[in-house]
């Protein structure tokens, strides 16, 4: 499978010479890392194909590996029916196909509805996905806010598949922050990169997910990964609090029964 790159950084000039000066290159190791992280997801839904990517997340001190894609591709009904999805991806310049059964009794599957519209599917050891395939999240938004991603010198990569299943890696900028969780960006879209990661060109950490394009206006949209991570953290805290509450209720119930038993003995 071939790998190609398209980097158009300066969109404000019509000078071919200036555009050539402003083009950047991507290292072979970075290209390989991004190429290995993305997959084409084939489902039984009217032959729908979409993009997803592998990522390693640490939530509440627990590290888990996930496949992320859009909810429209894999929704709750699809998961309830325990459907099987097929993943096609590049593995060290080789094509690889695997199947994953969407069984919540065996793997953690999270559906985050509107406005995120994201599905996360836990990747297990039995899926035999290499460690090198997993990206890591960028956490700068925690300290500096989302405005840090539109700084002048910040560039990003967006990998995707062409219709011929070649990999296209484009480079551009996050140009505008919209109503959460969305933003606009200038990265070029391939046929299959809705659902692909938008990564920092400096360290390949994931800052967002490519969402859609408005070709008539030549605008591309993405969603920030940070909102997904915050949602998962809140969910974890909620479960933790519910567990503590249940433990307290059970403890109080045991104490109440013990006192009732002692009262009965006295009488």
N, C-alpha and C positions, 0 to 999 in steps of 0.2 A: 504494500500500500504506500503510495507516495505521500509526501508531506510538503505543502507549500505555504508561503507566508505572504500576507498583504498588509503593509504598514503605511497608512496615509495619516500622518500626524497633523500637518498644518493645513487646515481646510480653508484658511482665510487668504490664501494666495493662489493666483492662477499661473504662477511662474513654474514651468517644469523643472528649471534649474533649482529653484528654491525648494520645491517638493523633494527633489533628489537629495539635497543637502539635509533635509529634515527627516529623511527616512532612517529608521534604526533597524538593527538586525537582532535576531534572537539566537541565543546560543543553542548548540545541538542538545545539551543536557536539558535546558528549559523546554525546548520543543518536544523532546522525548517525554518529559514529565507531564506536560499538558496533554499530549497525544494519548498517553496511557490512562489518563484520568477520565476521559469522556467515552460514553457509549451511545449507540443507537438502540432505543428500546422499541421492540416490536410486541404489540399486544394483539388480542383477538378482536379489538374494537374496530371493526370496519377497516382492518389493515392499517391502523394508525401507527406511524413511526414518529418518534420524538427523541430528544437528547436528554441524557442524564449524566451525572458525574459522581465519582467516588470521593468521599471526604471523611476525615477522622475528627470527631467532636468530643470535647470533654465537658460534660454536664454534671454538676454536683460531684466533682472529683471522680467521676466514672467516665472512662474513655470508651467510646463505641464507634464502629465504622458504619457508614451509611451510603446508600445510593440516593441521590436527590433528583427529583424531577417535578414537573408540574402536576397539580391535582387533577387537571382536566384529562391528563393521560392515564393516571392511575387514581381512581376515586374510591370512596368507601364501598360502593356496591361491588366494584371489581375485587376488592379485598375480601369482603364478606363471602363472595363466591369462591374464594381461594383459587383464583386464576393463576396461571403460570405466565410469566413474561420471559421473553428471549432477549438477551443482550449481545450485541455485536460490538467488538472493540479491538483496537490495536494493542498488541502485547509484544513489545520489543520487535517492531516491524513485522509482526506476524498477525494474521487474523485469528480472532478467537470468538467462539460462540458458547454461551452458557445459558442455562435456564434456571429461573428462580421461582419457586412456588410461594405465593403470597399467603402464608399461614401464620396468623398472629399468635398461635399457640407455640410456635417455634422461634419466631423472630419479632423484634420490636418494629412496629409499623405505625407511623404517625401521619395523620392527615390534618394539615393546617389550612383551614378554609379561608374565605375572603377576609381581609384583603391580601393575604400571603399566597393562598392557592398553591401550596407546596405539599408534596408527599415525600416522606423519608422512609426508606426501607433498610433495616439493619442487614449488614453483610456479615455472614457467619464464616467460621473457619472452613466449614465444609464446601463453601462456594469457591474456594481456592483462588481468591483474588490476591495478587502479590502486594506486598507492603508499598512498593514504589508507585502503585496506582492511586494511592490516596493523597489528596491534597489536605491542607490545613487552613483554618479560618484566620482572617486578619481581625485582630481585636483592638485596633487603634481607636475605633469609635467609642470605646468605653471611656477612654481618657480625654480624647480630643473632639468628640462629636463627629457627625457625618460630614461637616464642612471640610474636614481634613482630606477628604477624597477628591475635592475639586481644586486642589492647589495647582498652581501653574505648571510645576515640573512633574506632576504625577501622571504616569502613563500606565496603561493596563493592556493585558492580553485577553483575547476571546478566541478559544479554539472551537472548531465545529467541523462537521462533515459536509462535503459537497454531495451532489446527487450521485456522483460516481464513487462515493465512499472514500474519497481522498480527504486528507485533513487540511483545513485552512485555518491559520492562526493570524488574526488581525490585531492591530494595535491602535489605540486611540485614547480618548480621555472621557472622564465623567464630566459632562458639561453643565448640568443643572440638577439641583435637588428639588424634587416635587413633593407633593403631599405623601407622607409616609405610607408605604415603604419604598416608593418609586423614585427613580432618577432617569435623566436622559444621558445618553452617551453617543460617542462618535465612532464606535467600533463597527467594522463592516460585518454584515450578517451573511452566513452561508446558508445553504438550504436546510441543514439540520443543526442549528445551534440555539434554538429556543429551549431554554433549560440548561444551557452550558454555563460554566463558571466564568466570571470576570475576575481576573487575578492581577495583583500588583506586578508590574514589570520588574520591580526591584527584588522581590523575594518569592513570587508565585503564590502568595497567600490569597485566599478567596475573599473578595470584598462584596461581591454581588452575583446575581444570576440574570443572564440575558432573558428578557421576557418576550418582546415583540418589536416589530418595525411598522412604521407608518410610511410606506414607500412614496405616497403622494406628497408628503411633507419632508421626506428624507430625515425622519427622526427615529432613533432607536431608544427603547425603554428597557430598564432593568429594575430589579428589586434588591435592596441591601440585605446581605446575609445576616447582619447584626440584629434585625428585627425578628428573624427566625430563631436565632440563638437566645434572644431575650424571652421569646415565647416559650421555648423549651425549658429555660430556667424557671420561669413562673409556674409552668406545669409541674416541674420537679418539686418546687417548694410547696405547691398545693397538695401534692400527693404525700409529701413528708408531714405536713400539718394535719392532713386527714388521718394519716397513720398514727400520729401522736394522740390526736383526739380519740381515735378508736381505742388505743391502748389505755388512755385515761378512763374512758367509759367502762372498759372491761375490768380495769383495776378497781374502780369504784363499785362495780357490780359485785366483784368478789368480796370486797370489804363489807358491803351491805348484807350479803348472804351470811358472812361469818358472824356479824352482830346479831342477825335474826336467829341464827342457830344457837348462839349463846343465850339470847333472851328466852328461847324455847326451853333450853336446859334448866335455866333458873326457875321457870314456871313449872 
